[in-house]
Amino acid sequence: MIPFLDLKTQYRQIKPQVDDAVLRVMESGQYVLGPQVEAFEERFAAYCGASHCRAVNSGTSALHLALLAAGVGPGDEVITVSMTFVATAAAILYAGAQPVYVDVDPVTWTMDPARVAAAVTPRTKAILPVHLHGLMADMDPIMDIARRHGLVVIEDAAQAHGAEYKGRRAGSIGDLGCFSFYPGKNLGAYGEGGAVTTSRADLAQRIALLRDWGQASKYNHVIAGYNYRMDAIQGAVLNVKMDYIEEWTEARRAVGARYDQLLASSGLARPNPPAHSRHVYHVYAISHPRRDVALKTLQAAGVGVGIHYPVPVHLQKAYADLRFKPGSLPVTERLAGEFLSLPIYPELAPEQAEYVARALDAVPGVEAA
């Protein structure tokens, strides 16, 4: 059996450091925010190439507060994509704004900048590109459009810790960057967690207020805020993992490169990062014309697989929008029916990747190119 994700092996490798860090938090009596979280914020901001980081309790909270800090509210529109987890759209709705979906590029699978300019209206307040699967969106044209129209750019980097675009890290190009530290992420906590990065001191200060009930000091509530604080244990765990993030990222990239070699003659569409980008492979997805057959074939062979994502947000019942009916986003909708995510994590052995490729090659009805 090859699991889709193996978090236990990673924990065993760093168990002494993690256990010691958690115990020190327990002994400190400081369980919410505090020095462990502050230390992590400083390290993660530097890692991302941003001046500031504010840690919160989830990636969804990070998106919500980034939107609020940027002034997004009722009556505003936010341009984003539907090929994402629902949290992207949910955060926009939490802010009282309206998501406006554009299609993704058929090669990179990220926001198609050519579609963005046409989606701008007088109500547009922000652009929210999603760095899907660990590959950053094409940020230069997105930023150009935003600057021409006076729009805020918020990067959804929940899957892109350490990803790069033309030498710049995820979370350092837009006005704000939002990260998730859900346990399965490339940098995962042992529970929920998230962060907002920015190089604007005013936005960092507003995030700090919003996450902690709008308090400038204890019981001094200067704005209406939220209970979105990161707990100290997660900060401590993430601090330990920061020592390994680059090692783990390069191991993921090696697995991705091995899959590329093994599947080169398969005829299947695979991750195709531009030469100027560093893909960090939170997900290694292929586009398979017989996805459901492939999924069952791999599962029968003992291979854990996933789908990111089987139903685009605009077709989800809970987030349905009459402006975006079936057929509105043809590339997104095609990919939703073809995406299949293969096992990928730093500890995946070369022979395991080879086994996955052989199992994929055995899918009936698909001929190699």
Secondary structure as GFF3:
##gff-version 3
##sequence-region A 1 369
A	DSSP	alpha_helix	7	28	.	.	.	ID=ss1
A	DSSP	alpha_helix	35	48	.	.	.	ID=ss2
A	DSSP	beta_strand	52	56	.	.	.	ID=ss3
A	DSSP	alpha_helix	59	69	.	.	.	ID=ss4
A	DSSP	beta_strand	77	81	.	.	.	ID=ss5
A	DSSP	alpha_helix	87	94	.	.	.	ID=ss6
A	DSSP	beta_strand	98	102	.	.	.	ID=ss7
A	DSSP	alpha_helix	113	119	.	.	.	ID=ss8
A	DSSP	beta_strand	124	127	.	.	.	ID=ss9
A	DSSP	three_ten_helix	132	134	.	.	.	ID=ss10
A	DSSP	alpha_helix	139	149	.	.	.	ID=ss11
A	DSSP	beta_strand	152	156	.	.	.	ID=ss12
A	DSSP	beta_strand	164	165	.	.	.	ID=ss13
A	DSSP	beta_strand	168	169	.	.	.	ID=ss14
A	DSSP	beta_strand	176	180	.	.	.	ID=ss15
A	DSSP	beta_strand	194	198	.	.	.	ID=ss16
A	DSSP	alpha_helix	201	211	.	.	.	ID=ss17
A	DSSP	beta_strand	215	217	.	.	.	ID=ss18
A	DSSP	beta_strand	220	221	.	.	.	ID=ss19
A	DSSP	alpha_helix	232	242	.	.	.	ID=ss20
A	DSSP	alpha_helix	245	262	.	.	.	ID=ss21
A	DSSP	beta_strand	277	278	.	.	.	ID=ss22
A	DSSP	beta_strand	284	287	.	.	.	ID=ss23
A	DSSP	alpha_helix	291	300	.	.	.	ID=ss24
A	DSSP	three_ten_helix	313	315	.	.	.	ID=ss25
A	DSSP	three_ten_helix	317	319	.	.	.	ID=ss26
A	DSSP	alpha_helix	330	336	.	.	.	ID=ss27
A	DSSP	beta_strand	339	342	.	.	.	ID=ss28
A	DSSP	alpha_helix	350	361	.	.	.	ID=ss29
###
